[in-house]
Amino acid sequence: MKRIKALLSILVLTTVISGVGTSSSQAQENSGEMTVNLMEVTCRELFKASAEDKDLILVFYHGLVTAKKNQMVIDRTQLEQATDKITDYCIDNPKATLMTVFEKYR
């Protein structure tokens, strides 16, 4: 059941990311569809999201970086610590891009 909930969260996050991009400079209309450059989403945009959406965005970026590193085992304690560092950094650097911050602290 937890796995299903996690997968649903990721699907919801994809929708959320699209919403974040809609209000940002990253959103571009291409033949009527919206695209989001994940390399340009900022910390400020993360903090403008609702609490639930913030959680989903964080899960999405953790998953993205985990996949880029080809990690198949995840240490939840390390993820929590990384999330704290990412959040602290983003508070002090709202113009930083989430991908840059995640790559630095993951």
Backbone hydrogen bonds, N-H to C=O, Kabsch-Sander energy under -0.5 kcal/mol:
donor,donor_aa,acceptor,acceptor_aa,energy
5,K,1,M,-2.3
6,A,2,K,-2.3
7,L,3,R,-2.5
8,L,4,I,-2.6
9,S,5,K,-2.3
10,I,6,A,-1.9
11,L,7,L,-2.1
12,V,8,L,-2.7
13,L,9,S,-2.6
14,T,10,I,-1.9
15,T,11,L,-1.2
16,V,12,V,-2.3
17,I,13,L,-3.5
18,S,14,T,-1.6
19,G,15,T,-1.7
20,V,16,V,-2.6
21,G,17,I,-2.6
22,T,18,S,-1.4
23,S,19,G,-1.0
23,S,20,V,-0.7
24,S,21,G,-1.1
27,A,21,G,-0.9
27,A,24,S,-0.9
28,Q,35,T,-1.1
30,N,28,Q,-0.7
30,N,33,E,-2.6
31,S,29,E,-0.5
33,E,30,N,-1.9
35,T,28,Q,-1.3
38,L,36,V,-1.0
40,E,37,N,-2.2
41,V,37,N,-0.5
43,C,96,A,-2.4
44,R,94,P,-2.4
46,L,42,T,-1.5
47,F,43,C,-2.2
48,K,44,R,-1.2
49,A,45,E,-0.7
49,A,46,L,-1.0
54,K,50,S,-2.7
55,D,51,A,-1.9
56,L,52,E,-1.9
57,I,53,D,-2.7
58,L,54,K,-2.7
59,V,55,D,-2.3
60,F,56,L,-2.4
61,Y,57,I,-2.6
62,H,58,L,-2.5
63,G,59,V,-2.6
64,L,60,F,-2.5
65,V,61,Y,-2.6
66,T,62,H,-2.5
67,A,63,G,-2.4
68,K,64,L,-2.2
69,K,65,V,-2.0
70,N,67,A,-1.2
71,Q,66,T,-2.4
76,R,74,I,-0.7
79,L,75,D,-2.1
80,E,76,R,-2.3
81,Q,77,T,-2.3
82,A,78,Q,-2.6
83,T,79,L,-2.6
84,D,80,E,-2.1
85,K,81,Q,-2.1
86,I,82,A,-2.8
87,T,83,T,-2.8
88,D,84,D,-2.5
89,Y,85,K,-2.5
90,C,86,I,-2.6
91,I,87,T,-2.2
92,D,88,D,-1.6
93,N,89,Y,-1.4
96,A,93,N,-1.9
98,L,41,V,-3.1
101,V,97,T,-2.1
102,F,98,L,-3.1
103,E,99,M,-2.6
104,K,100,T,-1.6
105,Y,101,V,-2.3
106,R,102,F,-1.8
